């Protein structure tokens, strides 16, 4: 059974980005997370990470539709 909550380092591994990038995404509100414990450690719920990934797929698809590749001249 997979854990419900992930460490920021686990999220970084899943997304293949740095820990600092994930921290910035959380602090900016781009990726929903919670602070828990006396030291206020960040945790990301796995379901929220999956929603974030799906949202990024949608945003990327919209961007691709709006920015088609330029046709290359046939050689």
trRosetta pair geometry for C-beta under 8 A, 3 or more apart (Angstrom, degrees):
i j d omega theta_ij theta_ji phi_ij phi_ji
2 46 6.3 93 127 -98 122 165
3 6 6.7 136 89 -76 111 59
3 46 7.2 149 95 -41 60 124
4 45 6.2 -25 158 -141 82 80
4 46 6.0 -123 -163 10 35 107
4 47 7.9 -16 -160 -8 78 95
5 34 7.8 -67 -127 48 129 110
5 43 4.0 10 180 174 124 126
5 44 6.8 140 -158 68 69 33
5 45 5.7 -44 -99 -95 70 53
5 46 7.1 -124 -85 -23 20 78
6 10 4.0 -127 -170 86 102 129
6 11 5.3 123 116 -53 130 82
6 14 7.4 -16 -167 -14 162 136
6 43 6.6 140 62 -163 38 71
6 44 4.9 -31 61 65 96 89
6 45 7.7 144 13 -117 82 6
6 46 6.0 104 -27 -75 109 73
6 49 6.6 14 26 -35 141 147
7 10 4.6 102 54 -1 77 100
7 11 7.3 -141 96 -3 45 83
7 41 7.9 -38 -126 165 83 117
7 42 7.9 93 -156 88 50 76
7 43 6.9 -44 -91 -111 38 69
8 11 5.5 -50 -151 35 39 114
8 12 6.3 45 149 -23 67 102
8 19 5.8 84 124 -154 106 84
8 22 4.7 157 -171 112 92 128
8 23 5.9 47 -171 -70 153 73
8 26 6.7 -78 -108 -19 116 147
8 33 7.7 18 -83 -129 93 155
8 42 5.3 43 -47 87 114 119
8 44 6.9 100 -90 -12 57 112
9 12 5.4 -47 -147 33 35 116
9 13 6.6 38 152 -20 63 101
9 19 5.4 -16 -96 -103 70 113
9 22 7.9 -173 -75 52 25 152
10 13 5.7 -52 -152 34 33 112
10 14 6.4 36 149 -21 65 104
10 44 8.0 -154 75 49 100 107
11 14 5.6 -52 -149 35 34 113
11 15 6.2 11 159 -1 68 111
11 22 4.8 131 96 -140 115 143
11 31 7.4 116 -177 161 150 155
11 44 5.1 50 -69 38 137 148
11 49 6.0 -146 -121 -110 100 131
12 15 6.3 -68 -142 50 26 96
12 16 7.9 105 163 -76 55 4
12 17 5.5 -107 -147 78 72 69
12 18 6.1 -37 -150 146 127 16
12 19 4.7 -63 -53 -81 161 52
12 21 6.9 121 -118 59 98 94
12 22 4.6 -106 -69 -19 85 136
13 16 7.3 21 -173 -75 30 45
14 49 6.7 35 98 174 158 142
15 21 7.9 -129 100 102 131 123
15 22 7.0 147 42 -82 135 104
15 53 7.9 -153 -97 -90 94 100
17 21 4.2 -85 154 74 121 144
17 22 6.3 141 90 -46 113 84
18 21 4.6 105 59 -1 80 100
18 22 7.3 -146 98 -1 48 83
19 22 5.8 -57 -155 37 36 109
19 23 6.3 39 148 -22 68 106
20 23 5.4 -48 -144 35 36 116
20 24 6.4 40 154 -20 65 102
21 24 5.7 -53 -151 35 32 112
21 25 6.5 34 150 -21 64 105
22 25 5.5 -51 -148 35 35 114
22 26 6.4 33 153 -18 66 105
22 31 7.1 -51 -157 53 70 157
22 44 7.9 -92 -177 -30 116 146
23 26 5.8 -56 -150 38 30 110
23 27 6.1 24 156 -14 67 110
23 42 7.4 152 -117 29 73 161
24 27 5.8 -56 -138 42 29 107
24 28 5.9 23 163 -15 65 113
25 28 6.2 -60 -142 41 23 106
25 30 4.5 -84 -159 72 73 116
25 31 4.1 40 139 5 109 116
26 29 7.9 41 174 -66 28 22
26 30 7.6 -72 -56 54 20 76
26 31 5.3 -52 -79 75 59 99
26 33 4.3 -12 -139 15 113 141
26 42 5.6 55 163 -161 163 148
26 44 7.0 -113 -95 -74 117 108
29 32 7.6 18 -162 -85 58 57
30 52 7.7 82 142 -139 76 118
31 44 6.4 -18 150 -121 113 130
31 48 7.2 110 -177 140 73 109
31 49 7.3 28 -160 -102 114 64
31 52 5.2 20 -119 -109 86 154
32 44 7.3 121 93 -137 58 81
32 45 7.4 -23 104 32 103 100
32 48 4.6 -106 70 -161 107 140
32 52 7.6 -159 21 -62 79 112
33 42 5.0 21 152 -168 139 100
33 43 6.3 162 -166 79 91 36
33 44 4.7 -53 -104 -86 96 73
33 45 7.8 177 -118 1 50 69
33 48 7.4 -179 -75 102 50 151
34 42 7.3 148 80 -149 36 55
34 43 5.5 -22 63 61 85 89
34 45 7.5 51 2 -33 109 95
35 40 4.3 -3 -180 -162 123 79
35 41 6.8 144 -154 65 67 26
35 42 5.8 -37 -96 -89 68 57
35 43 7.8 147 -104 16 21 77
36 40 7.5 134 55 -135 21 32
36 41 6.0 -38 64 64 72 79
36 43 5.7 -1 10 4 119 124
37 40 6.6 -135 76 -44 75 19
37 41 5.2 15 45 20 128 99
44 48 5.9 -125 -176 77 81 116
44 49 5.4 82 141 -59 121 103
45 48 4.4 84 66 5 91 106
45 49 7.1 -161 92 -8 47 83
46 49 5.6 -53 -151 34 35 114
46 50 6.5 35 152 -18 67 103
47 50 5.7 -53 -150 36 33 111
47 51 6.4 36 150 -19 65 104
48 51 5.5 -50 -147 37 35 114
48 52 6.3 41 150 -24 65 103
49 52 5.5 -51 -149 33 32 115
49 53 6.5 34 152 -19 64 103
50 53 5.7 -50 -148 34 33 112
50 54 6.5 33 153 -17 64 105
51 54 5.7 -55 -149 38 32 111
51 55 6.2 35 152 -21 65 106
52 55 5.7 -55 -149 36 30 113
52 56 6.4 30 153 -19 64 105
53 56 5.7 -55 -151 35 31 112
53 57 6.6 36 150 -21 64 101
54 57 5.6 -49 -152 31 35 114
54 58 6.6 34 151 -17 65 103
55 58 5.7 -54 -152 36 34 112
55 59 6.3 32 152 -17 67 107
56 59 5.6 -51 -141 40 33 111
56 60 6.1 35 157 -20 65 107
57 60 5.9 -57 -146 38 27 111
57 61 6.3 28 155 -20 63 107
58 61 5.8 -54 -147 34 29 111
58 62 6.5 28 154 -17 63 106
59 62 5.8 -56 -150 37 31 111
59 63 6.3 32 152 -20 65 107
60 63 5.5 -54 -147 36 33 113
60 64 6.3 35 154 -21 66 104
61 64 5.7 -51 -147 34 31 112
61 65 6.5 32 154 -19 63 104
62 65 5.8 -53 -150 35 32 111
62 66 6.4 18 156 -8 64 112
63 66 5.9 -67 -149 46 29 104
63 67 5.9 -13 165 18 69 118
64 67 6.4 -78 -132 59 23 84
64 68 7.6 64 167 -90 61 50
65 68 7.5 -4 -163 -61 27 83
